[in-house]
Every structure is written in C-alpha cells, then in structure tokens.
C-alpha cells in the first residue's frame, strides 16, 4: 500500500511515517519544513539535534523501510499536490500538515493569519485534490480534543457526534458535537470538521478524523534505532507539551510552571500511540462512507496539577503556580469516550515511571541546549 504523509517531518508526522514504513507501507512524505523555520522565528529549537529530512530519510531507508520526500507547500501549491497524488496513486493520505500550537496561533496577527491560511486552505486543497484524482482515497486527519472544549455540561464527550431528540417529533438524530475552540489553532480544527462533512456529503469522500489528546513522550521503537531518526523534543511555552515541559524543567532545576491552580483536566496520549492509532485507522478502513468517521484518540484523563505532582514527587521539583495566560476555566471535569479505537485493537500506553524516566534521561543528555528564557514565552490570550 502507498501512503502520503503530509507534514511527515513534524513531531507526530515523523514517528508515524517510520511506524508505517516499518509495517511495509511505501511512504511519500510531503513537507515544506515550516516547523523548522518556526524554530528560527522563535529562537527555540528542539532539545534533541534534528538531522536534515534528507538525512533522516536516507537512514530510514536503510534501517526501517521505504520512504520518499517532496518539498511543497500544500496550502499554496495545489496543482503540484494534485499532480503528486495522481502520479503516486496512494491508497491513504494522512493530514499532519497543520500549524499545531495553540499558543503560537495566539501570538499576534501574523501567527493568527498564518494558522488560519495554512491549516484551512491546506486541508481544503487536499480534499479538492482527492475529488479531482481518486475519490476512493482514504483521508486520515489528525484533529484535536480541543474542538469540543473541556467541559462535561453535555455529558461524557462522545466520538464526534451528539445524539439529540428533535422537539415535537419522535426523531433522534446525530449532529456534530457543538464546538468550543479555545484558540485560533483549535478554531482551524473545528472548521476542518465542516470541510470534511461537506466533502463527504457532496462527493462521498472516505474520511477518518482523529481527535487527539495532548501528546507526551518523545521516542518510539523506530526513532530509537539511530540518532539520525530521533524525534523532536520541544520544551518551551509555545510548542512544548505539558508533561515533556515539566520533565525538562525538573532536570534543569527549574520550578514546574503550572498555570492557575492546575485544575485543567486534559486528555493525554503517548507519541508511540499516535503512530499506532494512525496505523489502526489505515488498516481498518471498511466503514460506511456516508458519514465521516470520528474517533477520540486519547489514552487517559489527568489534570495539569496531577501531572506536576507526579513529576515533583519523583524528582523533588518545586511547583510554581503562575497566573494563567490563557482564557480558560480554572478547573473542569472531563470524561471522554475512546471506544472506537479500542474496538480496533488500541491498547493505550498510560503514564508510567519507566517512560517518564526515558524522557528524563534524554532531557539530561540535552541540558546544554536548555534555555530557561523559553520556559515562560507563552503569549497572553
């Protein structure tokens, strides 16, 4: 099977490309290296040394499997994208090529516009290209739990659809769960959903939308095979996800930075599970095309304060409770269904000391690259 991975150089895209190549799939990565350029913009690079994508792919072809690469911007080069899809003839396309940071999307006018233009136009161009080339292609999109917001006021968050009763009738129908985005980034993922609904309704596109929780961890069995394959390790206030950020702070004797009281409950998933869930979605593609398939790609629910206390207890770190730069509830309840992926065989990796120690060891070896000025660089919004 041939698979195109859009954004295959990124934090989730690279380990997923390796997992799929290791499983025998022929992979074509399409990426414009925008995440590397944002590193330069923010002066906040990965703690791990990231090889060029050409070097990564060269080593991957020797150690893992068949991966190729083309550098195009799918939000601006729609004709090239369409031609590549037509020539390569993939069975599946994975859409990772979106600016993935909520804080980055809220930094200012430039970042807001970039996030909207890149994410929405890119996703639409992919859908349109599939219509023009082969409507049987399975599109898998990495969404976010953040489209739902983080409350339980409508009960346990279902997988994409909410069943409602129509007043004055005996009818129950499924509607998209009402969105409540907390940033421009989350807004783009909410708008992605509407694009998918339309393209599915009008052209019958086969689409799986995976609403993912916050990713923790860095390495997978594939990225550990060579230093040239190592994954990104972001620790700053813009791109660093909370658990990875806390562990890096602990290793570098910096207090753990908790926003507010840390009562924000969030869904979490390990990076290796991200790759595995994408693989499961690809391999279980016999579903009713009359509806966009939506899964919640999560492993467990934890509050920010719970995570901080786990790290503090393990490493003796101090916790600093800071004024929250974000407009969000001080605390929330969260309950999420993840039955869909579990029904396909997903066995979640949950937070454990061995994996935390793996991150700590990696953070320890990269201490020279740690810049404390980048810890609290999240914008106010």
SERO-4910 file (N, C-alpha, C, O; in steps of 0.05 Angstrom, whole numbers):
BEGIN
 pado doro    nc1    nc2    nc3   cac1   cac2   cac3    cc1    cc2    cc3    oc1    oc2    oc3
  Unk    A     17    -24      0      0      0      0     17     25      0     38     26     13
  Unk    A      9     45    -15     23     71    -16      8     91      1    -17     93      0
  Unk    A     23    106     17     12    126     35     27    152     33     51    152     33
  Unk    A     12    174     30     24    201     31     21    212     59     -1    211     70
  Unk    A     43    221     71     42    233     98     48    263     94     71    271     90
  Unk    A     27    279     96     31    308     95     41    318    122     29    312    142
  Unk    A     62    334    122     74    342    147     90    320    161     90    318    185
  Unk    A    102    303    145    116    280    155    143    285    169    155    267    179
  Unk    A    151    311    170    176    318    184    171    327    213    189    332    227
  Unk    A    145    328    220    138    340    246    139    321    270    146    298    267
  Unk    A    131    331    293    132    317    318    116    291    317    125    271    327
  Unk    A     92    293    306     75    269    303     80    255    276     78    231    274
  Unk    A     85    271    255     87    260    228    111    243    224    109    222    210
  Unk    A    134    250    235    158    234    231    156    206    244    161    186    230
  Unk    A    150    204    270    148    176    281    125    160    268    127    135    266
  Unk    A    104    173    258     83    158    244     93    148    218     87    125    210
  Unk    A    108    164    203    120    156    178    137    131    182    136    112    166
  Unk    A    153    132    203    171    109    209    155     84    216    161     62    207
  Unk    A    134     87    232    118     64    241    105     51    216    105     27    214
  Unk    A     95     67    198     82     57    174    102     44    155     96     23    143
  Unk    A    125     56    152    146     45    135    155     18    146    160     -1    132
  Unk    A    158     17    173    166     -8    186    146    -30    183    152    -54    184
  Unk    A    121    -22    178     99    -42    174     96    -50    145     78    -65    138
  Unk    A    114    -41    128    115    -49    100    102    -31     80    100    -38     56
  Unk    A     92     -8     89     79     11     70    100     28     56    121     34     66
  Unk    A     93     36     31    110     54     16    101     83     22     78     90     17
  Unk    A    119     98     33    112    124     44    124    147     27    147    146     19
  Unk    A    107    167     22    116    192     10    110    214     29     87    220     35
  Unk    A    131    227     40    128    250     57    126    275     40    143    279     22
  Unk    A    106    292     45    105    318     34    106    338     56     90    338     75
  Unk    A    126    356     55    130    375     77    145    400     65    162    397     48
  Unk    A    139    423     76    153    447     67    173    457     89    183    479     87
  Unk    A    177    441    109    196    446    131    189    472    147    206    484    158
  Unk    A    163    478    148    155    503    162    160    501    191    167    522    204
  Unk    A    158    478    203    164    476    232    193    483    239    198    495    259
  Unk    A    211    475    221    239    482    225    243    512    223    259    524    237
  Unk    A    228    525    205    230    554    202    219    568    226    229    590    233
  Unk    A    198    557    238    187    569    262    207    568    285    208    586    302
  Unk    A    223    546    286    245    545    306    262    570    304    269    582    325
  Unk    A    269    577    280    286    601    276    272    627    284    283    644    296
  Unk    A    246    628    278    230    651    285    229    655    315    230    677    325
  Unk    A    225    633    330    222    634    359    248    633    374    249    638    398
  Unk    A    270    627    360    296    622    373    294    602    395    305    605    417
  Unk    A    279    581    390    274    560    409    272    533    395    251    523    388
  Unk    A    295    521    392    297    496    377    292    471    395    291    474    419
  Unk    A    288    449    382    286    423    396    311    418    413    333    425    406
  Unk    A    306    406    437    329    399    454    346    378    440    371    377    443
  Unk    A    333    360    425    348    339    410    358    351    384    345    369    373
  Unk    A    380    341    375    391    350    349    377    336    326    378    312    324
  Unk    A    362    351    310    346    340    289    363    341    263    371    363    254
  Unk    A    367    318    251    381    317    225    363    329    203    339    332    207
  Unk    A    376    335    181    360    344    158    341    322    150    345    299    155
  Unk    A    319    330    137    299    310    129    312    290    109    305    267    109
  Unk    A    329    301     92    342    283     72    359    262     87    359    239     79
  Unk    A    374    270    108    390    251    123    372    231    138    377    207    139
  Unk    A    350    241    150    332    224    164    321    202    145    321    178    152
  Unk    A    313    210    121    302    191    102    322    172     92    317    148     88
  Unk    A    347    181     88    368    163     79    373    141     99    375    118     92
  Unk    A    374    148    125    378    128    146    354    110    149    356     86    153
  Unk    A    330    122    147    305    107    150    303     86    128    294     63    133
  Unk    A    312     92    104    311     73     82    330     50     86    325     28     76
  Unk    A    351     54    101    370     33    108    360     16    131    365     -8    132
  Unk    A    347     28    151    341     14    176    311      7    179    305    -11    194
  Unk    A    294     22    166    265     20    172    249      9    148    238    -13    149
  Unk    A    248     25    127    231     17    104    232     39     82    249     56     82
  Unk    A    213     38     64    212     54     40    199     81     45    175     83     48
  Unk    A    215    102     45    205    130     49    217    148     27    242    147     23
  Unk    A    200    164     15    209    185     -4    200    212      6    185    213     26
  Unk    A    208    233     -7    202    260      3    200    280    -20    216    280    -39
  Unk    A    180    298    -18    177    320    -36    171    345    -20    155    345     -1
  Unk    A    185    367    -27    181    392    -12    162    410    -27    169    423    -47
  Unk    A    137    411    -18    118    431    -28    101    441     -5     99    429     16
  Unk    A     89    464    -10     70    477      9     42    471      0     33    483    -20
  Unk    A     28    453     13      2    444      3    -19    467      5    -40    465     -8
  Unk    A    -14    487     21    -33    509     23    -30    529      0    -48    546     -5
  Unk    A     -7    527    -15     -2    546    -36      2    533    -63     -1    546    -84
  Unk    A      9    507    -63     16    494    -88     -3    471    -94      4    448    -94
  Unk    A    -29    479    -97    -50    459   -100    -46    442   -126    -52    418   -126
  Unk    A    -37    455   -147    -33    440   -172    -12    419   -169    -15    396   -179
  Unk    A     11    426   -156     32    406   -152     22    383   -135     28    360   -140
  Unk    A      6    390   -114     -5    369    -97    -22    350   -113    -19    326   -110
  Unk    A    -39    361   -129    -57    344   -145    -41    326   -164    -48    303   -167
  Unk    A    -20    337   -176     -3    321   -194     12    299   -180     14    277   -190
  Unk    A     21    305   -156     35    285   -140     16    262   -133     23    238   -135
  Unk    A     -8    269   -124    -27    248   -117    -34    231   -141    -36    207   -139
  Unk    A    -37    244   -164    -44    230   -189    -21    211   -197    -26    188   -205
  Unk    A      4    220   -194     27    203   -201     32    181   -181     38    158   -189
  Unk    A     31    187   -155     39    167   -135     16    147   -130     22    124   -123
  Unk    A     -8    156   -134    -32    138   -130    -33    125   -103    -32    100   -100
  Unk    A    -35    141    -82    -37    129    -55    -64    118    -49    -84    126    -60
  Unk    A    -64     98    -31    -90     88    -21   -100    105      3   -124    107      7
  Unk    A    -81    117     17    -88    134     40    -71    159     40    -48    159     31
  Unk    A    -82    181     51    -67    206     55    -72    214     84    -94    214     94
  Unk    A    -50    220     98    -52    229    126    -46    259    127    -25    268    117
  Unk    A    -64    274    139    -61    303    140    -50    312    168    -65    315    187
  Unk    A    -23    315    169    -10    326    192     -1    355    187      9    368    205
  Unk    A     -4    365    162     10    389    154     -5    414    164    -13    431    147
  Unk    A     -8    416    190    -22    440    201     -4    451    224      9    436    238
  Unk    A     -5    477    226      9    490    249     -5    480    274    -29    484    277
  Unk    A     10    467    292     -2    452    314     -3    464    341    -12    452    360
  Unk    A      7    489    344     10    500    371    -12    521    376    -15    541    361
  Unk    A    -28    517    397    -47    537    405    -34    563    413    -42    584    404
  Unk    A    -13    563    431      0    588    438     11    603    414      9    627    412
  Unk    A     24    588    395     35    602    371     13    616    356     16    638    347
  Unk    A    -11    603    354    -33    615    338    -44    640    351    -59    655    339
  Unk    A    -37    645    377    -47    668    391    -26    690    396    -31    708    412
  Unk    A     -3    687    384     19    706    389     14    734    378     22    754    389
  Unk    A      0    735    355     -5    761    342    -18    758    315    -25    736    307
  Unk    A    -22    780    302    -36    780    276    -23    761    256    -36    746    243
  Unk    A      4    762    254     18    746    234     13    716    239      7    701    221
  Unk    A     15    708    265     12    680    271    -17    671    269    -23    648    261
  Unk    A    -36    688    276    -65    681    272    -71    676    243    -84    656    236
  Unk    A    -62    695    226    -68    692    197    -54    668    185    -66    654    169
  Unk    A    -29    664    193    -15    641    183    -29    615    190    -32    597    173
  Unk    A    -37    612    215    -50    587    224    -76    582    209    -81    560    200
  Unk    A    -92    603    205   -117    600    190   -111    593    161   -122    574    150
  Unk    A    -94    609    148    -88    605    120    -75    578    114    -82    564     95
  Unk    A    -56    571    131    -42    545    127    -60    521    132    -62    503    115
  Unk    A    -73    522    155    -89    498    163   -114    494    146   -119    472    136
  Unk    A   -130    515    144   -155    512    130   -151    508    100   -163    490     88
  Unk    A   -134    525     88   -130    522     59   -117    496     52   -123    483     32
  Unk    A    -97    488     69    -84    462     64   -103    439     64   -103    422     47
  Unk    A   -120    438     85   -139    416     87   -159    416     64   -165    395     53
  Unk    A   -168    440     57   -187    441     34   -173    433      8   -186    419     -8
  Unk    A   -148    441      4   -134    433    -20   -131    403    -22   -133    391    -44
  Unk    A   -127    389      0   -124    360      0   -151    348     -8   -151    330    -26
  Unk    A   -173    357      4   -199    346     -3   -205    350    -32   -215    332    -46
  Unk    A   -200    374    -42   -206    381    -70   -189    364    -89   -198    354   -109
  Unk    A   -163    360    -82   -145    343    -99   -155    314   -100   -153    301   -121
  Unk    A   -165    304    -77   -176    277    -77   -200    274    -96   -202    255   -111
  Unk    A   -217    294    -96   -240    294   -114   -231    293   -143   -243    280   -159
  Unk    A   -210    308   -149   -200    310   -176   -184    286   -186   -181    281   -210
  Unk    A   -174    270   -167   -156    248   -174   -168    221   -169   -169    204   -188
  Unk    A   -176    216   -145   -186    189   -138   -203    191   -113   -192    192    -91
  Unk    A   -229    190   -116   -247    194    -92   -248    169    -74   -261    170    -53
  Unk    A   -233    148    -81   -231    125    -63   -209    127    -43   -206    110    -26
  Unk    A   -192    147    -46   -170    151    -26   -182    156      2   -201    171      5
  Unk    A   -170    143     21   -178    146     49   -162    169     61   -137    167     63
  Unk    A   -175    190     70   -162    213     83   -164    210    113   -186    208    124
  Unk    A   -141    210    126   -139    209    155   -129    236    165   -107    245    157
  Unk    A   -143    248    183   -136    275    192   -131    274    222   -146    262    237
  Unk    A   -109    287    231   -104    289    259   -116    315    270   -106    337    266
  Unk    A   -139    311    284   -153    334    296   -144    337    325   -122    329    333
  Unk    A   -162    348    341   -155    353    369   -180    351    387   -202    358    378
  Unk    A   -176    342    411   -198    342    431   -207    370    437   -229    374    447
  Unk    A   -190    390    431   -196    418    437   -220    429    421   -230    450    428
  Unk    A   -229    415    400   -252    425    385   -277    424    403   -296    440    400
  Unk    A   -277    406    423   -301    402    440   -302    423    462   -324    427    474
  Unk    A   -279    435    469   -278    449    495   -272    428    516   -266    405    509
  Unk    A   -273    435    541   -265    417    562   -284    414    585   -277    412    608
  Unk    A   -310    415    578   -330    412    600   -347    388    596   -348    376    574
  Unk    A   -361    380    617   -379    357    616   -408    367    617   -426    351    624
  Unk    A   -414    392    609   -441    402    612   -461    387    594   -485    387    599
  Unk    A   -451    375    572   -468    358    555   -463    328    560   -470    311    544
  Unk    A   -450    322    583   -444    295    590   -417    286    579   -401    302    570
  Unk    A   -412    260    580   -388    248    570   -384    255    541   -403    252    525
  Unk    A   -360    264    533   -356    273    506   -356    249    488   -339    231    491
  Unk    A   -374    248    468   -375    225    450   -355    227    428   -339    246    428
  Unk    A   -356    209    409   -336    209    388   -348    224    364   -358    212    344
  Unk    A   -346    251    365   -354    267    343   -382    276    341   -388    299    335
  Unk    A   -401    258    348   -429    263    343   -445    262    369   -440    245    387
  Unk    A   -464    280    371   -482    280    394   -510    273    385   -521    284    366
  Unk    A   -522    253    398   -549    244    391   -569    262    405   -569    264    430
  Unk    A   -586    275    390   -606    293    402   -634    286    393   -638    274    372
  Unk    A   -653    294    410   -681    290    403   -692    316    392   -688    337    403
  Unk    A   -707    314    369   -719    337    357   -746    343    371   -763    325    371
  Unk    A   -749    367    382   -774    373    397   -799    370    379   -798    375    354
  Unk    A   -820    361    391   -846    357    377   -846    335    356   -864    334    339
  Unk    A   -825    319    357   -824    296    339   -815    272    355   -806    275    378
  Unk    A   -816    249    343   -805    225    357   -777    218    345   -769    195    347
  Unk    A   -764    238    332   -739    232    318   -715    239    335   -714    259    349
  Unk    A   -695    221    334   -669    226    345   -649    227    322   -650    209    304
  Unk    A   -632    247    321   -612    248    300   -584    254    312   -582    263    335
  Unk    A   -563    247    297   -536    253    305   -527    279    292   -530    283    268
  Unk    A   -517    298    308   -505    322    298   -476    323    307   -469    310    326
  Unk    A   -460    339    293   -433    343    303   -434    355    331   -449    373    336
  Unk    A   -417    344    349   -416    355    376   -410    385    374   -392    392    360
  Unk    A   -425    402    389   -420    431    387   -391    438    394   -380    429    414
  Unk    A   -379    453    377   -351    460    381   -348    484    400   -366    501    402
  Unk    A   -326    485    414   -320    507    432   -290    511    433   -277    507    453
  Unk    A   -278    521    410   -249    523    408   -238    544    427   -250    565    432
  Unk    A   -214    538    438   -202    556    457   -179    573    446   -167    588    461
  Unk    A   -174    570    420   -152    585    407   -157    585    377   -175    571    367
  Unk    A   -142    601    363   -144    601    333   -136    574    322   -149    564    303
  Unk    A   -116    561    334   -109    534    326   -133    515    328   -140    501    310
  Unk    A   -146    516    351   -169    498    356   -193    506    337   -208    489    328
  Unk    A   -195    532    331   -215    541    312   -210    528    284   -230    520    271
  Unk    A   -185    526    276   -180    514    249   -188    484    249   -198    475    229
  Unk    A   -184    470    271   -193    442    272   -223    440    272   -234    421    261
  Unk    A   -237    459    284   -266    459    283   -276    464    255   -295    451    246
  Unk    A   -263    482    240   -270    488    213   -263    464    194   -277    459    175
  Unk    A   -241    450    201   -234    426    186   -258    407    185   -264    395    165
  Unk    A   -271    404    209   -293    385    211   -315    391    191   -326    373    178
  Unk    A   -321    417    187   -342    425    169   -334    420    140   -350    412    123
  Unk    A   -308    424    134   -298    417    107   -302    387    102   -312    379     80
  Unk    A   -296    371    121   -298    342    118   -328    334    114   -334    317     98
  Unk    A   -345    346    130   -374    339    128   -384    346    100   -399    330     88
  Unk    A   -376    368     90   -385    376     63   -374    358     41   -390    349     24
  Unk    A   -348    352     42   -337    336     21   -347    307     23   -349    293      3
  Unk    A   -353    298     47   -365    271     50   -393    271     39   -401    253     24
  Unk    A   -409    292     45   -437    293     36   -438    296      5   -454    283     -8
  Unk    A   -421    313     -6   -424    320    -34   -410    301    -53   -419    295    -74
  Unk    A   -387    290    -44   -371    273    -62   -366    245    -50   -353    228    -63
  Unk    A   -376    240    -26   -373    213    -14   -345    206     -6   -337    183     -6
  Unk    A   -328    227      0   -301    221      8   -300    204     33   -315    208     52
  Unk    A   -281    185     34   -277    168     57   -257    183     76   -234    186     69
  Unk    A   -267    191     99   -251    208    117   -253    197    145   -274    191    156
  Unk    A   -229    195    158   -228    190    187   -215    214    201   -193    222    194
  Unk    A   -229    225    220   -220    248    235   -213    239    263   -231    230    278
  Unk    A   -188    241    271   -179    231    297   -174    255    316   -156    271    313
  Unk    A   -192    258    336   -190    279    355   -170    271    377   -177    255    395
  Unk    A   -146    282    376   -124    272    393   -122    289    418   -127    313    418
  Unk    A   -113    276    439   -107    290    464    -79    301    463    -65    300    442
  Unk    A    -69    312    485    -43    324    487    -22    302    486    -24    282    500
  Unk    A     -2    305    469     18    284    465     41    287    485     50    309    490
  Unk    A     49    265    497     72    265    514     92    244    504     85    228    487
  Unk    A    116    244    515    136    225    505    150    237    481    142    258    471
  Unk    A    171    224    472    188    234    450    194    212    430    191    215    406
  Unk    A    203    189    441    213    168    424    193    146    420    175    142    436
  Unk    A    197    131    398    182    107    392    203     85    386    227     91    384
  Unk    A    195     60    385    215     39    378    230     44    352    254     37    350
  Unk    A    217     58    333    231     63    308    250     86    310    272     85    300
  Unk    A    243    108    324    261    131    326    286    125    343    307    138    341
  Unk    A    284    104    359    307     96    376    329     81    361    350     75    372
  Unk    A    323     73    336    343     57    321    368     72    313    388     59    307
  Unk    A    367     98    312    390    114    305    386    143    314    364    153    316
  Unk    A    409    156    322    407    184    330    397    201    307    387    223    311
  Unk    A    401    192    282    392    207    259    361    206    256    350    222    241
  Unk    A    349    187    270    320    184    268    305    197    292    280    196    293
  Unk    A    320    208    311    308    218    336    286    238    331    287    253    312
  Unk    A    267    239    348    244    256    345    250    284    358    269    287    373
  Unk    A    232    303    352    234    330    364    230    327    394    217    309    404
  Unk    A    241    346    409    237    348    438    234    378    445    253    392    450
  Unk    A    209    387    444    203    416    450    196    419    479    182    402    491
  Unk    A    206    440    491    203    445    520    193    473    526    187    479    549
  Unk    A    191    490    506    184    518    511    154    522    516    139    502    514
  Unk    A    146    547    521    118    552    527    101    554    502     77    558    505
  Unk    A    113    552    479     97    554    454     91    526    443     68    520    438
  Unk    A    111    510    440    107    483    428    111    460    447    104    437    441
  Unk    A    122    465    471    127    443    489    102    434    503     88    450    515
  Unk    A     95    408    499     71    398    513     77    394    542    100    390    550
  Unk    A     56    394    559     59    399    587     77    379    602     94    387    617
  Unk    A     74    353    597     89    333    611    119    335    603    136    334    620
  Unk    A    124    336    577    152    339    568    165    364    579    188    364    587
  Unk    A    149    385    580    159    411    591    166    409    620    187    418    629
  Unk    A    149    396    636    154    393    665    179    376    670    195    383    687
  Unk    A    182    354    655    206    337    659    231    352    653    251    350    667
  Unk    A    231    368    631    255    384    624    261    404    646    284    408    652
  Unk    A    240    417    656    245    436    678    256    422    703    275    433    715
  Unk    A    246    399    709    256    384    732    286    377    729    301    381    748
  Unk    A    293    368    706    321    360    701    340    384    703    363    382    711
  Unk    A    330    408    695    346    432    695    342    449    720    349    473    719
  Unk    A    332    437    741    329    451    767    312    477    764    318    497    778
  Unk    A    292    476    747    274    498    743    247    490    755    238    468    751
  Unk    A    234    508    770    208    501    781    188    493    759    189    504    737
  Unk    A    170    475    766    150    467    747    129    490    745    119    499    765
  Unk    A    123    498    721    106    522    717     78    513    711     71    504    689
  Unk    A     61    515    731     32    508    729     16    533    726     19    552    742
  Unk    A     -1    534    705    -18    558    701    -43    556    719    -57    536    719
  Unk    A    -48    577    734    -71    578    752    -67    557    775    -45    555    785
  Unk    A    -88    543    781    -87    523    803    -81    495    791    -78    476    806
  Unk    A    -79    494    764    -73    468    752    -97    450    751    -94    425    747
  Unk    A   -121    461    754   -145    444    754   -156    437    727   -177    424    724
  Unk    A   -141    445    706   -150    439    679   -145    410    672   -123    400    671
  Unk    A   -167    395    669   -165    367    661   -162    365    631   -176    378    616
  Unk    A   -144    348    622   -139    344    594   -136    315    587   -130    298    604
  Unk    A   -141    308    562   -136    281    552   -108    279    542    -97    298    530
  Unk    A    -95    256    547    -67    252    540    -63    227    524    -79    208    526
  Unk    A    -41    226    508    -34    203    493     -4    203    489      8    224    485
  Unk    A      8    179    489     37    177    484     43    178    454     26    170    438
  Unk    A     66    189    447     73    193    418     73    167    403     65    166    379
  Unk    A     81    145    416     81    119    402     52    111    395     47     98    375
  Unk    A     33    117    414      5    111    409     -7    128    386    -24    119    372
  Unk    A      4    152    383     -5    169    360      0    153    334    -18    150    317
  Unk    A     24    143    331     32    128    307     15    103    304      6     96    282
  Unk    A     10     90    326     -4     64    326    -34     69    318    -45     53    304
  Unk    A    -46     90    328    -74     96    322    -77    103    293    -97     95    280
  Unk    A    -59    117    281    -60    123    252    -58     97    237    -73     93    218
  Unk    A    -41     79    245    -38     53    232    -64     37    234    -72     25    214
  Unk    A    -76     38    257   -102     23    261   -124     35    243   -140     20    231
  Unk    A   -124     61    240   -144     74    223   -141     66    194   -160     62    180
  Unk    A   -116     64    185   -110     57    158   -118     28    153   -130     21    132
  Unk    A   -111     10    171   -115    -18    167   -144    -27    172   -151    -50    165
  Unk    A   -160    -10    183   -189    -16    188   -205      5    173   -218     22    186
  Unk    A   -205      4    147   -217     25    131   -243     17    118   -253     31    100
  Unk    A   -254     -5    126   -280    -14    115   -302     -3    133   -312    -17    151
  Unk    A   -311     21    127   -332     33    143   -351     48    124   -345     52    100
  Unk    A   -374     56    134   -395     68    118   -386     96    109   -383    114    126
  Unk    A   -382    100     83   -373    125     72   -394    147     73   -388    170     65
  Unk    A   -418    141     81   -439    162     82   -436    180    106   -451    199    109
  Unk    A   -416    175    122   -411    191    146   -381    193    152   -367    173    149
  Unk    A   -372    216    160   -344    219    168   -340    203    194   -356    206    213
  Unk    A   -320    186    194   -314    170    218   -297    187    237   -276    198    229
  Unk    A   -306    189    262   -292    206    281   -286    189    306   -303    176    318
  Unk    A   -260    188    313   -251    175    338   -238    195    356   -225    214    347
  Unk    A   -240    190    382   -225    205    402   -199    190    408   -200    168    419
  Unk    A   -177    202    400   -151    188    402   -138    196    428   -120    213    429
  Unk    A   -146    183    450   -137    190    476   -132    165    492   -144    144    487
  Unk    A   -115    167    512   -108    144    529   -118    148    558   -128    129    570
  Unk    A   -116    172    568   -124    177    596   -129    206    601   -121    223    585
  Unk    A   -143    212    623   -150    240    631   -135    246    657   -137    231    676
  Unk    A   -121    269    656   -106    278    680   -108    308    682   -111    322    661
  Unk    A   -106    319    706   -104    348    709    -75    357    707    -57    341    713
  Unk    A    -71    382    701    -44    392    700    -30    390    727     -7    384    729
  Unk    A    -45    396    748    -34    394    775    -27    365    782     -6    361    795
  Unk    A    -43    346    774    -36    318    779     -9    311    766      7    297    778
  Unk    A     -5    320    741     20    314    727     43    327    741     64    315    745
  Unk    A     39    352    750     61    367    763     69    352    789     92    350    796
  Unk    A     49    342    804     55    328    829     68    301    824     85    293    841
  Unk    A     62    288    803     76    263    796    105    268    791    123    254    802
  Unk    A    111    289    776    139    296    770    153    307    795    176    300    800
  Unk    A    139    323    810    151    334    835    158    312    855    179    312    867
  Unk    A    139    293    858    144    271    877    168    253    868    183    243    884
  Unk    A    170    250    841    191    232    831    219    245    831    239    232    836
  Unk    A    220    271    826    246    285    823    251    307    844    272    320    842
  Unk    A    232    311    862    236    331    883    235    360    873    248    378    884
  Unk    A    220    365    851    219    392    839    199    409    854    179    400    864
  Unk    A    205    435    854    187    455    865    165    461    844    171    460    820
  Unk    A    141    467    853    120    474    835    113    504    839    107    512    861
  Unk    A    114    519    817    105    547    818     78    550    804     75    543    781
  Unk    A     59    561    819     32    565    808     31    594    798     33    613    813
  Unk    A     28    597    771     30    623    759      3    633    748    -15    616    744
  Unk    A      1    659    744    -24    669    732    -27    657    704     -8    657    688
  Unk    A    -51    647    698    -56    633    673    -57    654    650    -73    672    651
  Unk    A    -40    651    630    -41    669    607    -64    663    588    -69    679    569
  Unk    A    -79    642    593   -100    633    574   -128    639    585   -132    638    609
  Unk    A   -147    644    567   -174    646    575   -186    618    576   -194    607    555
  Unk    A   -188    607    600   -199    580    603   -209    577    632   -202    593    649
  Unk    A   -225    557    636   -235    552    663   -213    545    682   -193    533    674
  Unk    A   -215    554    707   -195    548    727   -193    519    732   -171    508    736
  Unk    A   -215    505    731   -216    476    734   -240    465    719   -259    480    714
  Unk    A   -238    441    711   -260    429    695   -261    399    700   -242    386    707
  Unk    A   -285    388    695   -288    359    694   -286    351    664   -294    366    647
  Unk    A   -276    328    660   -274    318    632   -277    288    632   -263    273    646
  Unk    A   -295    278    615   -298    250    611   -301    245    581   -318    258    568
  Unk    A   -286    227    571   -284    224    542   -287    194    534   -276    176    547
  Unk    A   -303    190    513   -305    163    502   -282    157    482   -276    174    465
  Unk    A   -269    134    485   -249    126    465   -254     97    456   -236     82    450
  Unk    A   -280     90    455   -288     62    448   -281     55    420   -275     32    414
  Unk    A   -282     75    401   -278     68    373   -251     56    367   -249     34    355
  Unk    A   -230     69    376   -203     58    371   -198     33    387   -185     15    377
  Unk    A   -209     32    411   -206      7    427   -219    -17    412   -209    -39    414
  Unk    A   -241    -11    398   -254    -33    384   -237    -43    360   -242    -65    350
  Unk    A   -218    -26    352   -200    -35    330   -174    -48    341   -157    -56    325
  Unk    A   -172    -49    367   -149    -63    379   -130    -44    394   -108    -52    402
  Unk    A   -137    -18    397   -120      1    410   -117     -7    440   -137     -9    454
  Unk    A    -92     -9    449    -86    -15    477    -69      8    487    -44      8    484
  Unk    A    -81     28    500    -67     52    507    -43     49    526    -44     33    545
  Unk    A    -22     64    520      0     67    539     -8     89    558    -14    111    550
  Unk    A     -7     83    584    -14    104    603     11    112    618     32     99    617
  Unk    A      9    135    632     32    147    645     45    127    664     31    115    681
  Unk    A     71    123    661     85    105    679    113    114    683    124    129    667
  Unk    A    125    106    705    151    116    713    173    109    694    192    125    691
  Unk    A    172     86    681    193     78    663    194     97    639    216    105    631
  Unk    A    171    104    628    171    122    605    179    151    614    192    165    599
  Unk    A    170    159    638    178    185    648    209    186    651    221    206    644
  Unk    A    220    164    660    250    162    663    264    163    636    285    175    634
  Unk    A    251    151    615    263    153    588    265    182    579    285    190    568
  Unk    A    244    198    584    245    226    577    265    241    594    280    258    583
  Unk    A    266    234    619    286    247    637    314    243    628    331    261    628
  Unk    A    320    218    620    347    211    611    355    227    586    377    237    583
  Unk    A    335    230    568    340    245    543    343    275    550    360    288    538
  Unk    A    327    284    568    329    313    576    356    318    589    368    339    586
  Unk    A    366    298    604    392    301    617    414    304    597    433    320    601
  Unk    A    413    288    576    435    289    556    434    314    539    453    319    524
  Unk    A    412    329    540    409    353    523    409    378    540    399    399    530
  Unk    A    419    377    565    417    400    583    431    425    571    424    447    577
  Unk    A    452    420    555    466    443    544    449    460    525    455    483    520
  Unk    A    428    448    514    410    462    496    387    476    510    371    490    496
  Unk    A    385    473    536    362    484    551    366    514    555    387    523    564
  Unk    A    346    530    548    346    559    552    322    567    569    300    566    560
  Unk    A    327    574    594    305    580    612    288    604    603    266    607    612
  Unk    A    300    620    586    284    643    576    260    634    559    241    649    556
  Unk    A    261    610    549    239    600    532    217    585    548    197    577    537
  Unk    A    221    582    574    202    567    590    175    582    592    154    569    590
  Unk    A    176    608    596    152    624    600    147    643    577    140    666    582
  Unk    A    150    633    553    146    651    530    118    649    517    114    658    495
  Unk    A     99    636    531     72    634    520     59    661    520     62    676    540
  Unk    A     44    668    499     31    695    498      6    695    516     -4    674    524
  Unk    A     -3    719    522    -29    723    536    -52    722    516    -50    733    494
  Unk    A    -73    708    523    -97    710    506   -122    704    522   -144    704    511
***
